[in-house]
């Protein structure tokens, strides 16, 4: 149980992310079934019935996922609260999180049952009521419900924001499935047009409510880059901008009116929309774990501190001498000032201990070495794209170097060079995420090299690379660091969030390069290697002081 308490911060973000993802898909599925997929006439009756049947199956699967996540959420949160606060189960049952989670669980189970009901009228009314019920329960655990002032208005705005997210982003998986299941072009065109009209309304509601929430929770322009909350909000805005670009292209394709030309492109662009949209929801889940910036007036990073942290400097490639955590001289002794330069201090101005300074130097060296490798990958990928440097196609081998480096140097107090054992390190949230990233790198290298060597552009193996990139970016955007210094956490997010965004863009650009018709692959084929170059440059300039 103590292990569960230690991992609670990470699990809470993961379970919140799962809740928001499945909740959004359920909401989007309800509207898709009740409104988007309707009979387009006698000629399309069979295709629409097929789409409705498959959409209901996906809706039930999403509701099952939501129910499972809620069971885990109730167990984890209840167990941790009972241990840390020494409460009994009867005391926990009355907590807001337990009531909200229980309501969502009931709503999910109800959706599973009603989605399989035979009566269309009962199904329509029941699904609509359950969707509102689930959404209302979700709002109970948001920042809006915890505010002391303006609570009713913020709850209403949050309700609209989550509803718009679900109806648009949550409906995208159903649109992808519908375009696959509907074999005739008229039905595909009909469904795409109806979804497009609904999406335009949802985007307007999402943007309007998001702007109002940003104003309410940020409090000042300085908080945009001066707090972790503001930085995560900007990450959402950037990804929503990417979604709007893809959506705008889809809208232009629909307006042109040529189904034969539009549909092969439309389906692939919507696939990328689904991936980026889910990443937006994951980022929103991470955002809910951060205190609103308006509550951190005295803990906002100043512009001068931001400039000092992001100003380009020469990479640090050397390592300090190894130190043990138990060494009192290293843990308590403050670094003395040299005659020529002031002593190093943290973002709050407090002098650093010898141990803290050594840890910072080691972390910076790790990031800078990895930056060199990633930069080399991006440059080689760009050279390979030109078709003039054949050996540059072997750039995926550098991913194995990164994986080895992560296992050995990312956590020097853990196996194989530290005193902590192999299995014990996997129970530490940050070490676990590092090791998971290393495994992702190895898988990425093996599959991508095989694709390039055997020219398997049309096989499912070629999709491993974009999925690995996109997943890696999403993990980085929800990466927890366990930093107690609020200002330092904001500065770390300021360096990590752009890297996550570039990874997400790289992954879905590569996806489009593979999936789009050959004549439309040129632009995404150049975007993802350029993103690798930018990630490498960002890692080379990574700083912690």
Secondary structure, 3 states (H helix, E strand, C coil): CHHHHHCHHHHHHHHHHHHHHHHHHHHHHHHHHHHHCCCCCHHHHHHHHHHHHHHHHHHHHHHHHHHHHHHHHHHHHHHHHHHHCCCCHHHHHCCHHHHHHHHHHHHHHHHHHHHCCCCHHHHHHHHHHHHHHHHHHHHCCCHHHHCCCCHHHHHHHHHHHHHHHHHHHHHHHHHHHHHHHCCCHHHHHHHHHHHHHHHHHHHHHHHHHHHHHHHHHHCCCCHHHHCHHHHHHHHHHHHHHHHHHHHHHHHHHHHHCCHHHHHHHHHHHHHHHHHHHHHHHHHHHHHHCCCCHHHCHHHCCCHHHHHHHHCCCCCCCCCCCCCCCCCHHHHHCECCCCCCCCCCECCCCCECEHHHHHHHHHHHHHHHHHHHHHHHHHHHHHHHHHCCCHHHHHHHHHHHHHHHHHHHHCCCCECCCCCECHHHHCCCHHHHHHHHHHHHHHHHHHHHHHHHHHCCCCCHHHHHHHHHHHHHHHHHHCCCCCCCCHHHHHHHHHHHHHHHHHHHHHHHHHHHHHHCCHHHCHHHHHHHHHHHHHHHHHHHCCCCC
